[in-house]
């Protein structure tokens, strides 16, 4: 599926990047996985359909764009995403605040 011109892989349900695992009104981000440079809605989608070589974004690369807002299509850097308080800085759409509980699945956390 495509969202705002970006290919989103996995079990995607709609163009705002919701998937079969996370599909509430606020589940509107996709994460570009460091290991395969591909957007997925969540780790479970990557586990099922990804590269099989899961790795997290190193802290030194947190200025790279790796988060896609499914509402407006803005690509956020990892730092922007981690500091946005679950609100898109471009369109003010709310992101699921529970995603922060899973940050270690996607981003190196020991240097933050």
For each residue, the residues with C-beta under 8 A, 3 or more apart:
1: 7 8 12 14 15
2: 5 6 7 8 15
3: 6 8 15 16 17 30 68 70 73
4: 15 68 70 72 73
5: 2 73
6: 2 3 30 39 68 73 75
7: 1 2 38 39
8: 1 2 3 12 17 30 39 40 41 68
9: 12 38 39 40 45 46 49 50
10: 19 40 41 42 44 45 46 48 49 50
11: 19 20 21 41 44 45 48 49
12: 1 8 9 17 18 19 41 45
13: 18 19 20 23
14: 1 17 18
15: 1 2 3 4 70
16: 3 28 70 71
17: 3 8 12 14 27 28 29 30 39 41 68 70
18: 12 13 14 22 23 24 27 28 41 70
19: 10 11 12 13 22 23 27 40 41 42 44 45
20: 11 13 23
21: 11 41 42 44 45
22: 18 19 27 41 42 96
23: 13 18 19 20 27
24: 18 27 96
25: 28 94
26: 86 94 95 96 97
27: 17 18 19 22 23 24 41 96
28: 16 17 18 25 69 70 71 93 95 96
29: 17 41 67 68 69 70 81 95 96 99
30: 3 6 8 17 39 40 41 67 68 70
31: 39 40 41 42 66 67 68 106
32: 37 38 39 65 66 67 68
33: 36 37 38 39 40 46 50 51 54 106
34: 37 55 56 57 58 61 66 106
35: 50 51 53 54 55
36: 33 46 50 51 53
37: 32 33 34
38: 7 9 32 33 46 50 51
39: 6 7 8 9 17 30 31 32 33 68
40: 8 9 10 19 30 31 33 43 45 46 49 50
41: 8 10 11 12 17 18 19 21 22 27 29 30 31 45
42: 10 19 21 22 31 45 46 102
43: 40 46 47 54 102 105 106
44: 10 11 19 21 47 48
45: 9 10 11 12 19 21 40 41 42 48 49 50
46: 9 10 33 36 38 40 42 43 49 50 51 54
47: 43 44 50 54
48: 10 11 44 45
49: 9 10 11 40 45 46
50: 9 10 33 35 36 38 40 45 46 47 54
51: 33 35 36 38 46 54
52:
53: 35 36
54: 33 35 43 46 47 50 51
55: 34 35
56: 34 104 105 106 107 108
57: 34 61 62 64 66 78 106 107 108
58: 34 61 108
59: 62 107 108 110 111 112
60:
61: 34 57 58 64 78
62: 57 59 77 78 79 82 107
63: 77 78 79
64: 57 61 77 78
65: 32 75 76 77
66: 31 32 34 57 75 76 77 78 81
67: 29 30 31 32 75 76 77 78 80 81
68: 3 4 6 8 17 29 30 31 32 39 73 74 75 76
69: 28 29 72 73 74 75 76 88 90 91 93 95
70: 3 4 15 16 17 18 28 29 30 73
71: 16 28 88 91 93
72: 4 69 88 90 91 93
73: 3 4 5 6 68 69 70
74: 68 69 88 89 90 91
75: 6 65 66 67 68 69
76: 65 66 67 68 69 80 81 84 88 89
77: 62 63 64 65 66 67 80 81
78: 57 61 62 63 64 66 67 81 82 107
79: 62 63 82 83
80: 67 76 77 83 84 89
81: 29 66 67 76 77 78 84
82: 62 78 79 103 107 112
83: 79 80
84: 76 80 81 87 88 89 95
85:
86: 26 94 95 96 97 99 100
87: 84 92 93 94 95
88: 69 71 72 74 76 84 91 92 93 94 95
89: 74 76 80 84
90: 69 72 74
91: 69 71 72 74 88
92: 87 88
93: 28 69 71 72 87 88
94: 25 26 86 87 88
95: 26 28 29 69 84 86 87 88 99
96: 22 24 26 27 28 29 86 99
97: 26 86 100
98: 101 102
99: 29 86 95 96 102 103
100: 86 97 103
101: 98
102: 42 43 98 99 105 106
103: 82 99 100 106 107 109
104: 56 107 109
105: 43 56 102
106: 31 33 34 43 56 57 102 103
107: 56 57 59 62 78 82 103 104 112
108: 56 57 58 59 111 112
109: 103 104 112
110: 59
111: 59 108
112: 59 82 107 108 109
